[in-house]
Amino acid sequence: MVEKDKKTKRREYDRAGQERRQTRREVRDRKTEEQDLEKAEESFLSGRLEGRNAVIEAFRSGRTVERVYVQEGLTDGPISTILREAAKAGTEISRVSREQLDAMSETGRHQGVIARAAAFSYGSIEDMLALAKERGEDPFLVLLDGIEDPHNLGAIIRTACFAGAHGVIIPKHRAVGLTPAAVRASAGAVHHVPVAKVANIGKTIEELREAGLWFVCADMDGEPMYKLSLTGPIGVVVGSEGDGVGRLVREKCDFTAAIPRRGPLDSLNASVAAGVMLYEIVRQRINS
């Protein structure tokens, strides 16, 4: 009996040790992932662009592109557009091999073109409000709480741009920034819609409320969005796919709005949910 107790205790001790080691590995992996994202964001902000749409939209937005690296042998439509825009802007063009581009790429999806542009800077909330005033429209902002997937971020920025939103606001911490992958997923939208980074989403909501905006939070437990009036100066708050909008941020919002569900799944991809919500606002603005 004593020997059996010893074996049981030994197994429990070994299991506890395995759990501690697993936790340390997870913390280490998370830290490494965050460091990689920070480096990728620094790469984009310093001027590296990858992918055909990102480079084309950089030219079209008027951003200074210093040099374009194009894969040898490529002459299709988008590449021809890039070469034409580069020639028009006086940008240096370098024809390089696929292997050279692969070595330069940080996303692994360069599509045969990488550009070095003037440093990119985040926009400001003042830029967004000024853009709304310039267009003669009520402010329409998108606030993201805890979006960590760069593809989701890029897709949301793309939809926000297409829907006519005046800006996208993201937190400085515990969220992805403008990495090359996010920029590529935005299909160049980052060059047309301001993206601002703030220290605290909740505090930003309070400050914008003083400027006349009201806020709706996307939440599956909220009121069906079709029953809400979503016109006027508005900010839409969207959370991560897993956790949604954090409690403290959600409590700052005026309403919570849910996308009606008819099938068995209980959630949508964050960028899809944002798109549905944004276009309900567009629909109501058109009809108001």
MOWOCOR-V827207 format. One record per residue. N is the residue number from 1. PHI is phi in whole degrees, -180 to 180 (* if undefined). OMEGA is omega in whole degrees, -180 to 180 (NA if undefined). Layout:
n: {N & N}
phi: {PHI & PHI}
omega: {OMEGA & OMEGA}
This chain:
n: {1 & 2 & 3 & 4 & 5 & 6 & 7 & 8 & 9 & 10 & 11 & 12 & 13 & 14 & 15 & 16 & 17 & 18 & 19 & 20 & 21 & 22 & 23 & 24 & 25 & 26 & 27 & 28 & 29 & 30 & 31 & 32 & 33 & 34 & 35 & 36 & 37 & 38 & 39 & 40 & 41 & 42 & 43 & 44 & 45 & 46 & 47 & 48 & 49 & 50 & 51 & 52 & 53 & 54 & 55 & 56 & 57 & 58 & 59 & 60 & 61 & 62 & 63 & 64 & 65 & 66 & 67 & 68 & 69 & 70 & 71 & 72 & 73 & 74 & 75 & 76 & 77 & 78 & 79 & 80 & 81 & 82 & 83 & 84 & 85 & 86 & 87 & 88 & 89 & 90 & 91 & 92 & 93 & 94 & 95 & 96 & 97 & 98 & 99 & 100 & 101 & 102 & 103 & 104 & 105 & 106 & 107 & 108 & 109 & 110 & 111 & 112 & 113 & 114 & 115 & 116 & 117 & 118 & 119 & 120 & 121 & 122 & 123 & 124 & 125 & 126 & 127 & 128 & 129 & 130 & 131 & 132 & 133 & 134 & 135 & 136 & 137 & 138 & 139 & 140 & 141 & 142 & 143 & 144 & 145 & 146 & 147 & 148 & 149 & 150 & 151 & 152 & 153 & 154 & 155 & 156 & 157 & 158 & 159 & 160 & 161 & 162 & 163 & 164 & 165 & 166 & 167 & 168 & 169 & 170 & 171 & 172 & 173 & 174 & 175 & 176 & 177 & 178 & 179 & 180 & 181 & 182 & 183 & 184 & 185 & 186 & 187 & 188 & 189 & 190 & 191 & 192 & 193 & 194 & 195 & 196 & 197 & 198 & 199 & 200 & 201 & 202 & 203 & 204 & 205 & 206 & 207 & 208 & 209 & 210 & 211 & 212 & 213 & 214 & 215 & 216 & 217 & 218 & 219 & 220 & 221 & 222 & 223 & 224 & 225 & 226 & 227 & 228 & 229 & 230 & 231 & 232 & 233 & 234 & 235 & 236 & 237 & 238 & 239 & 240 & 241 & 242 & 243 & 244 & 245 & 246 & 247 & 248 & 249 & 250 & 251 & 252 & 253 & 254 & 255 & 256 & 257 & 258 & 259 & 260 & 261 & 262 & 263 & 264 & 265 & 266 & 267 & 268 & 269 & 270 & 271 & 272 & 273 & 274 & 275 & 276 & 277 & 278 & 279 & 280 & 281 & 282 & 283 & 284 & 285 & 286 & 287 & 288}
phi: {* & -65 & -64 & -65 & -63 & -65 & -65 & -64 & -62 & -64 & -62 & -64 & -65 & -64 & -64 & -63 & -65 & -63 & -65 & -65 & -65 & -63 & -63 & -63 & -63 & -64 & -64 & -65 & -63 & -65 & -65 & -63 & -62 & -65 & -65 & -64 & -65 & -64 & -65 & -65 & -65 & -60 & -62 & -67 & -62 & -79 & 123 & -83 & -124 & -129 & 102 & -65 & -63 & -60 & -72 & -59 & -68 & -63 & -63 & -67 & -82 & 91 & -68 & -74 & -109 & -84 & -154 & -120 & -105 & -119 & -66 & -58 & 91 & -85 & -140 & -70 & -52 & -60 & -66 & -62 & -63 & -63 & -64 & -66 & -65 & -65 & -64 & -64 & -88 & 75 & -83 & -69 & -120 & -121 & -88 & -132 & -80 & -59 & -64 & -66 & -65 & -58 & -69 & -78 & -68 & -108 & -103 & 77 & -137 & -79 & 58 & 88 & -152 & -135 & -125 & -113 & -115 & -62 & -54 & -94 & -125 & -64 & -82 & -131 & -65 & -61 & -59 & -67 & -66 & -67 & -65 & -62 & -65 & -62 & -84 & 70 & -124 & -67 & -56 & -137 & -117 & -119 & -114 & -112 & -115 & 80 & -76 & -107 & -88 & -62 & -70 & -64 & -60 & -61 & -65 & -67 & -62 & -62 & -66 & -60 & -64 & -64 & -82 & 87 & -65 & -94 & 173 & -123 & -115 & -127 & -80 & -73 & -119 & 55 & -161 & -77 & -108 & -82 & -81 & -55 & -66 & -67 & -65 & -64 & -66 & -78 & 54 & 89 & -64 & -62 & -86 & -122 & -126 & -64 & -121 & -116 & -108 & -128 & -74 & -147 & -65 & -61 & -66 & -63 & -60 & -61 & -67 & -72 & -63 & -65 & -86 & 105 & -86 & -124 & -130 & -119 & -105 & -76 & -153 & -64 & -96 & -85 & -72 & -52 & -61 & -69 & -92 & -102 & -89 & -115 & -106 & 82 & -67 & -140 & -122 & -104 & -107 & -124 & -105 & -71 & -63 & -81 & -101 & 71 & -78 & -63 & -57 & -64 & -72 & -59 & -69 & -79 & -80 & -80 & -141 & -116 & -125 & -113 & -84 & -57 & -108 & -122 & -104 & -78 & -74 & -104 & -158 & -118 & -55 & -58 & -72 & -68 & -60 & -62 & -62 & -63 & -66 & -63 & -80 & -70 & -66 & -60 & -58 & -67 & -66 & -64 & -87 & -84}
omega: {180 & 180 & 178 & 178 & 179 & 179 & 179 & 179 & 180 & 178 & 179 & 179 & 179 & -180 & 178 & 178 & 178 & 180 & 178 & 179 & 178 & 179 & 179 & 178 & -179 & 178 & 180 & 180 & 180 & 180 & 179 & 179 & 179 & 179 & 178 & 179 & 179 & 178 & 180 & 178 & 178 & 180 & -180 & -177 & 180 & 173 & 179 & 178 & 179 & 178 & -173 & -179 & -179 & -178 & 179 & -178 & 176 & 177 & -175 & 180 & -180 & 179 & -180 & 177 & -172 & -180 & 177 & 176 & -176 & -179 & 179 & 175 & -179 & -179 & -176 & -174 & -179 & 179 & 177 & 178 & 180 & 180 & 179 & 179 & 179 & 179 & -180 & -178 & -179 & -179 & 178 & -179 & 178 & 174 & -177 & -179 & 176 & -179 & 179 & 178 & 178 & -180 & 180 & -171 & 174 & 180 & -176 & -177 & -175 & 178 & 177 & -180 & 174 & -180 & 173 & -175 & 174 & -177 & 179 & 177 & 176 & 176 & 178 & 177 & 176 & 177 & -177 & 180 & 178 & 179 & 178 & 180 & 180 & -180 & -178 & -176 & 171 & 179 & -179 & -174 & 177 & 180 & -177 & -178 & 173 & 176 & -175 & -179 & -178 & 179 & 175 & 180 & -179 & -180 & 179 & 178 & 179 & 180 & 179 & 179 & -178 & -178 & 178 & 176 & -175 & 178 & 177 & -178 & -180 & 179 & 180 & -173 & 177 & 178 & 180 & 177 & -177 & 175 & 176 & 179 & 179 & -180 & 179 & 179 & 180 & -179 & 178 & -177 & -180 & 179 & -176 & 180 & -179 & 174 & -178 & 176 & -180 & -179 & -174 & -178 & -179 & 179 & 178 & 177 & 179 & -179 & -180 & 177 & 177 & 178 & 175 & 179 & 169 & -167 & 176 & -178 & 177 & -177 & -176 & 178 & -177 & 177 & 177 & -171 & -179 & -180 & -177 & 173 & -175 & 179 & 180 & 180 & -170 & 172 & 179 & -178 & -178 & -179 & -179 & -178 & -177 & -172 & -177 & 179 & -180 & -175 & -177 & 178 & -179 & -179 & 177 & -174 & -180 & -179 & 167 & -177 & -180 & 172 & -178 & -179 & 179 & -179 & -174 & -178 & -175 & 179 & 176 & 169 & -174 & -178 & 177 & 179 & 179 & -179 & 179 & -179 & -179 & -177 & 168 & 177 & 178 & -180 & -179 & 178 & 179 & -175 & -176 & NA}
